[in-house]
């Protein structure tokens, strides 16, 4: 089993275990506030209050659609990954 180096975050740990993660990064936080959400396989960083809220909404919608299809980010096959990719594209275009 591989030892994790100090400072490795949960994204690296999950990637080492082969788990999928929804990752969002916002760059438009002019107010200096650092926003972070880590829930249900989604890790969202930064953004303005409105942008972060949009990221949260999209992550929830993606997770809901995956759940309706019986797909879990924790244990995803390659075929399920392709479906998830299509769902992410659809939600991002709405």
C-alpha positions as CSV (number, residue, x, y, z in Angstrom):
1,X,0.0,0.0,0.0
2,X,1.3,3.4,-1.0
3,X,2.0,5.9,1.9
4,X,0.6,9.4,1.3
5,X,3.0,12.3,1.7
6,X,2.2,15.1,4.1
7,X,0.1,17.7,2.5
8,X,-1.6,15.3,0.0
9,X,-5.2,16.3,-0.1
10,X,-8.3,14.1,-0.5
11,X,-8.3,14.5,-4.3
12,X,-4.9,12.8,-4.5
13,X,-6.1,10.1,-2.0
14,X,-9.2,9.5,-4.0
15,X,-7.4,9.4,-7.3
16,X,-5.0,6.8,-5.8
17,X,-8.0,4.6,-5.0
18,X,-9.4,5.1,-8.4
19,X,-12.5,7.0,-7.4
20,X,-14.1,9.8,-9.4
21,X,-14.4,13.3,-8.0
22,X,-16.4,16.3,-9.3
23,X,-14.0,19.1,-9.1
24,X,-14.9,22.8,-9.5
25,X,-12.6,25.8,-9.3
26,X,-13.8,29.4,-9.4
27,X,-11.5,32.3,-10.1
28,X,-13.8,35.3,-9.7
29,X,-13.7,36.0,-5.9
30,X,-12.9,39.7,-5.7
31,X,-14.1,39.9,-2.1
32,X,-11.2,37.9,-0.8
33,X,-13.4,35.3,0.8
34,X,-12.2,31.6,0.3
35,X,-15.1,29.3,-0.4
36,X,-14.8,25.6,-0.2
37,X,-17.4,22.8,-0.5
38,X,-16.6,19.1,0.0
39,X,-19.7,16.9,-0.2
40,X,-20.7,13.7,-1.8
41,X,-17.7,13.3,-4.1
42,X,-17.6,17.0,-5.1
43,X,-14.8,19.4,-4.2
44,X,-15.5,23.0,-5.1
45,X,-13.0,25.8,-4.5
46,X,-13.2,29.6,-4.8
47,X,-15.4,31.8,-6.9
48,X,-17.7,34.6,-5.9
49,X,-20.7,33.9,-3.7
50,X,-22.9,33.6,-6.8
51,X,-20.4,31.5,-8.8
52,X,-19.8,29.1,-5.9
53,X,-23.6,28.7,-5.5
54,X,-23.8,27.9,-9.2
55,X,-21.1,25.3,-8.9
56,X,-22.9,23.8,-5.9
57,X,-26.2,23.7,-7.8
58,X,-24.5,22.0,-10.9
59,X,-22.8,19.5,-8.7
60,X,-26.1,18.6,-7.0
61,X,-27.8,18.3,-10.4
62,X,-25.1,16.0,-11.7
63,X,-25.1,13.8,-8.6
64,X,-28.9,13.6,-8.8
65,X,-28.9,12.5,-12.4
66,X,-26.1,10.0,-11.7
67,X,-28.2,8.6,-8.8
68,X,-31.3,8.3,-11.0
69,X,-29.2,6.1,-13.3
70,X,-27.8,4.1,-10.4
71,X,-24.2,5.4,-10.9
72,X,-22.0,6.1,-7.9
73,X,-18.9,8.2,-8.1
74,X,-17.3,5.9,-5.6
75,X,-17.4,2.8,-7.8
76,X,-17.8,3.8,-11.5
77,X,-17.1,1.6,-14.5
78,X,-15.7,3.1,-17.7
79,X,-19.0,2.8,-19.3
80,X,-20.6,4.7,-16.4
81,X,-17.8,7.3,-16.7
82,X,-18.8,8.0,-20.3
83,X,-22.5,8.4,-19.2
84,X,-21.3,10.7,-16.4
85,X,-19.2,12.8,-18.8
86,X,-22.3,13.3,-21.0
87,X,-24.4,14.4,-18.0
88,X,-21.7,16.9,-16.9
89,X,-21.6,18.3,-20.5
90,X,-25.4,18.6,-20.5
91,X,-25.6,20.3,-17.1
92,X,-22.8,22.7,-18.0
93,X,-24.5,23.8,-21.2
94,X,-27.9,24.5,-19.5
